Amino acid sequence: YILLHSLACTGLMTWYPALDVVREFGRVVIFDQRCHGQGISPPRMLFEDCADDVAALADVLDIPSFVPVGYSMGSLIAQLVWRRHRERVDGLV
């Protein structure tokens, strides 16, 4: 599972209340998306780029397929991950 956080927040701030439960279902990855927390700071922030960042992170971590789990802004990005990288997505939350 790759957990995608809300707007103006960080991965851990959004997901810490649910981590113990989500971990029961398998490997969990949390990261700060671009322009948030410790995320990269490019000159622009497009949700399409954020979706591509998810797939790139999965590549770096050698995760061939995954379930993006989004909250608030993260839910929009999760849908774009499915749209742009459908072959990698095992489910969508």
VENVEN-V445390 format. One record per residue. N is the residue number from 0. RES is the residue in three letters. SS is DSSP state (~ for helix, > for strand, _ for the rest). OMEGA is omega in whole degrees, -180 to 180 (* if undefined). D_CENTER is the distance of its C-alpha to the mean C-alpha in Angstrom with 2 decimals. Layout:
{{N | RES | SS | OMEGA | D_CENTER} {N | RES | SS | OMEGA | D_CENTER}}
This chain:
{{0 | TYR | _ | 173 | 8.38} {1 | ILE | > | -175 | 4.79} {2 | LEU | > | -176 | 4.58} {3 | LEU | > | -169 | 3.47} {4 | HIS | _ | -178 | 6.98} {5 | SER | _ | 179 | 10.12} {6 | LEU | _ | 177 | 12.33} {7 | ALA | _ | -178 | 14.52} {8 | CYS | _ | 174 | 12.91} {9 | THR | _ | -180 | 11.00} {10 | GLY | ~ | -178 | 8.56} {11 | LEU | ~ | 179 | 11.78} {12 | MET | ~ | 180 | 13.71} {13 | THR | ~ | -166 | 11.63} {14 | TRP | ~ | -174 | 11.21} {15 | TYR | ~ | -180 | 14.40} {16 | PRO | ~ | -175 | 16.61} {17 | ALA | ~ | -172 | 14.89} {18 | LEU | ~ | -178 | 14.14} {19 | ASP | ~ | -180 | 17.56} {20 | VAL | ~ | -177 | 17.36} {21 | VAL | ~ | 180 | 13.97} {22 | ARG | ~ | 179 | 15.22} {23 | GLU | _ | -177 | 18.16} {24 | PHE | _ | 179 | 16.34} {25 | GLY | _ | -179 | 15.27} {26 | ARG | _ | -179 | 13.16} {27 | VAL | _ | 177 | 10.22} {28 | VAL | > | 175 | 7.81} {29 | ILE | > | 175 | 6.78} {30 | PHE | _ | 176 | 6.92} {31 | ASP | _ | -179 | 8.30} {32 | GLN | _ | -177 | 7.38} {33 | ARG | _ | 180 | 10.66} {34 | CYS | _ | 178 | 13.62} {35 | HIS | _ | 175 | 12.38} {36 | GLY | _ | -180 | 13.79} {37 | GLN | _ | 179 | 13.93} {38 | GLY | _ | 180 | 11.65} {39 | ILE | _ | -178 | 13.74} {40 | SER | _ | 178 | 16.35} {41 | PRO | _ | -179 | 17.28} {42 | PRO | _ | 179 | 20.01} {43 | ARG | _ | 175 | 17.90} {44 | MET | _ | 174 | 14.61} {45 | LEU | _ | 179 | 14.06} {46 | PHE | ~ | 177 | 11.22} {47 | GLU | ~ | 177 | 12.17} {48 | ASP | ~ | 177 | 11.73} {49 | CYS | ~ | 178 | 8.19} {50 | ALA | ~ | 178 | 7.62} {51 | ASP | ~ | 176 | 9.89} {52 | ASP | ~ | 179 | 8.26} {53 | VAL | ~ | 180 | 5.48} {54 | ALA | ~ | 179 | 8.82} {55 | ALA | ~ | 177 | 10.70} {56 | LEU | ~ | 177 | 8.99} {57 | ALA | ~ | 177 | 9.61} {58 | ASP | ~ | -178 | 13.04} {59 | VAL | ~ | -179 | 13.79} {60 | LEU | _ | 179 | 13.11} {61 | ASP | _ | 178 | 15.15} {62 | ILE | _ | -176 | 12.92} {63 | PRO | _ | 177 | 14.59} {64 | SER | _ | -172 | 12.80} {65 | PHE | > | 175 | 10.06} {66 | VAL | > | 174 | 9.02} {67 | PRO | > | 180 | 5.77} {68 | VAL | > | -175 | 6.65} {69 | GLY | > | 174 | 6.74} {70 | TYR | _ | 179 | 9.47} {71 | SER | _ | 178 | 11.59} {72 | MET | ~ | 180 | 10.11} {73 | GLY | ~ | 179 | 6.62} {74 | SER | ~ | 176 | 8.86} {75 | LEU | ~ | 179 | 10.24} {76 | ILE | ~ | 178 | 7.34} {77 | ALA | ~ | 178 | 6.66} {78 | GLN | ~ | 177 | 10.40} {79 | LEU | ~ | 175 | 10.58} {80 | VAL | ~ | 179 | 8.60} {81 | TRP | ~ | -178 | 11.30} {82 | ARG | ~ | -174 | 13.93} {83 | ARG | ~ | -175 | 13.55} {84 | HIS | _ | -173 | 12.74} {85 | ARG | ~ | -178 | 14.40} {86 | GLU | ~ | -179 | 16.11} {87 | ARG | ~ | -170 | 13.08} {88 | VAL | > | 180 | 11.75} {89 | ASP | > | -179 | 13.74} {90 | GLY | > | -177 | 12.94} {91 | LEU | > | 179 | 11.01} {92 | VAL | _ | * | 10.81}}
